[in-house]
Amino acid sequence: MRGKRVIPVLAGLAGLAASGGAHAIAWYFQTPASRMAQDIDMLHQYVMWLIIVIFIGVFGFMFWACYAHRKSIGHKAEEFHENTTVEILWTLIPAIILVVIAWPVTKVVIAQKDTTAADITVKVTGYQWKWGYDYLKGEGEGIRFVSTISTPRDQIEGSAPKGEHYLLEVDNEMVVPVGKKIRVITTAADVVHSWWIPAFGAKQDAIPGFLRDTWFRPEQIGTFRGQCTELCGKEHGFMPIVVRVVSQDDYSKWVGQQEKASAAAGDRPGEMRGAQELVARGEAK
């Protein structure tokens, strides 16, 4: 009896260990840095464990049925045409499972779409192959710049050792304050791109001629990296996204520095700045 009790306990502990250590696996999700990313991560684990239980239950019953009713022990196959009870069960049980999955999923999806009451609104434009950032509303309004990959060319061509953040480093980072709701409006000037920061659970396609939006609320100070997740051309792998989350005081200082830099350079209001200047708005190649 003790052995039978120990097995479920060990299985439970193994499940908790796998759940807690999942982020240490290279191919798993990034460690969440926002409540939305945490919800997505928990939802993923919830559904995965649910389908594992279903898999074990269904295949376990199937294997037992094959073993216990095998011909070698003299079992004869039953002959029947219909079984109303079985048909009701195999319709009702999957319906219940779908509801159990759909309820938490619906809440997360609805929360993902709620971009209201944002503290800062940033328009993100995808170009081949760089990102344009335009702070439209909130502190920092009017700041504009282009963010381009800064990985040295010799690393890309394989003539030098690759750095820690190979292909995930830029000249101008998107800077936001911690704890603030950031609305991101996406569009593109040429082809379809996709703005994605896994640690924030924020992902939205950038489509030419359309405005789409998403949001995130970072809960940790630090630097977070993502990349364009659309096959947007030959330089698709060279279109990284870097968001630096800072304290409110540091963010205010950054805004002041950006405004002073614009004034010193004689930039016109709303003019886009960056390491690689746009020849014309929305026409960089």
Residue pairs with C-beta under 8 A, 6 or more apart in sequence:
15 49
19 45
19 49
22 28
22 29
22 45
23 29
23 30
23 31
29 37
29 40
29 41
29 44
29 198
30 37
30 198
30 199
31 199
32 38
32 40
32 41
32 199
32 201
33 199
33 200
33 218
33 219
33 220
33 222
33 224
33 245
34 199
34 200
34 201
34 202
34 216
34 217
34 218
34 219
35 217
35 219
36 108
36 111
36 112
36 200
36 201
36 202
36 216
36 217
37 198
37 199
37 200
37 201
37 216
38 201
39 108
39 111
39 201
40 108
40 201
43 104
43 105
43 108
46 104
47 101
47 105
50 97
50 100
50 101
54 97
68 75
69 75
69 77
112 201
112 214
114 215
115 183
115 213
115 214
115 215
117 181
118 137
118 138
118 181
118 182
118 183
118 215
119 138
119 139
119 177
119 180
119 181
119 182
120 135
120 137
120 138
120 139
120 140
120 176
120 177
120 180
120 181
120 182
120 183
121 135
121 136
121 137
121 138
121 182
121 183
121 184
121 185
122 133
122 134
122 135
122 136
122 174
122 176
122 182
122 183
122 184
122 185
123 133
123 134
123 136
123 184
123 185
123 186
123 187
124 131
124 132
124 133
124 134
124 174
124 184
124 185
124 186
124 187
124 195
124 206
125 131
125 132
125 134
125 186
125 187
125 188
125 189
125 206
125 282
126 132
126 186
126 187
126 188
126 189
126 190
126 191
126 192
126 193
126 194
126 195
126 206
126 228
126 232
126 239
127 146
127 188
127 189
127 190
127 278
127 282
127 284
127 285
128 190
128 191
128 232
128 233
128 235
128 284
128 285
129 149
129 228
129 232
129 233
129 235
129 236
129 238
129 239
130 146
130 147
130 148
130 149
130 239
130 274
130 276
130 284
131 146
131 147
131 195
131 239
131 241
132 144
132 145
132 146
132 147
132 189
132 272
132 274
132 278
133 143
133 144
133 145
133 146
133 147
133 172
133 174
134 143
134 144
134 272
135 141
135 142
135 143
135 144
136 185
137 183
138 180
139 177
139 251
139 252
139 255
140 251
140 254
140 255
140 258
142 259
142 269
142 270
143 255
143 258
143 259
143 262
144 270
144 271
144 272
144 273
145 172
145 258
145 272
145 273
145 274
146 172
146 272
146 273
146 274
146 275
146 276
146 277
146 278
146 284
147 170
147 171
147 172
147 173
147 174
147 241
147 242
147 274
148 170
148 171
148 172
148 274
148 275
148 276
149 167
149 169
149 170
149 171
149 238
149 239
149 240
150 169
150 170
150 171
150 275
151 163
151 165
151 166
151 167
151 168
151 169
151 238
152 160
152 163
154 160
155 161
155 162
155 163
155 166
156 167
156 238
163 169
165 225
167 227
167 237
167 238
167 240
168 225
168 227
168 240
168 242
169 240
169 242
170 240
170 241
170 242
171 274
171 275
172 274
172 275
173 223
173 242
173 243
173 244
174 241
174 242
174 243
174 244
175 243
175 244
175 246
175 251
175 254
176 182
176 218
176 243
176 244
176 245
176 246
176 251
177 245
177 246
177 247
177 248
177 250
177 251
178 218
178 219
178 220
178 221
178 245
178 246
178 247
178 248
179 217
179 218
179 219
179 248
180 217
180 218
180 248
181 215
181 216
181 217
182 215
182 216
182 217
182 218
183 213
183 214
183 215
184 195
184 202
184 204
184 213
184 214
184 215
184 216
185 211
185 212
185 213
186 193
186 195
186 204
186 205
186 206
186 207
186 211
186 212
186 213
186 214
187 206
187 207
187 208
187 209
187 210
187 211
187 212
188 206
188 207
188 208
189 208
189 282
189 283
189 284
190 208
190 285
191 208
191 230
191 232
191 233
192 205
192 206
192 207
192 208
192 230
192 232
193 205
193 206
193 228
193 230
193 232
193 239
194 203
194 204
194 205
194 206
194 228
194 229
194 230
195 202
195 203
195 204
195 206
195 214
195 226
195 228
195 241
196 202
196 203
196 204
196 226
196 227
196 228
196 229
196 241
197 203
197 216
197 224
197 225
197 226
197 241
197 243
198 226
199 224
199 226
200 216
200 218
200 224
200 243
201 216
202 214
202 215
202 216
203 214
203 229
204 212
204 213
204 214
205 212
205 230
206 212
218 224
218 243
218 245
220 245
221 245
221 246
221 247
222 244
222 245
223 242
223 243
223 244
223 245
224 242
224 243
224 244
224 245
225 240
225 241
225 242
225 243
226 240
226 241
226 242
226 243
227 237
227 239
227 240
227 241
228 236
228 239
228 240
228 241
230 236
232 239
246 254
261 273
262 271
262 273
265 273
267 273
272 278
272 281
276 284
278 284
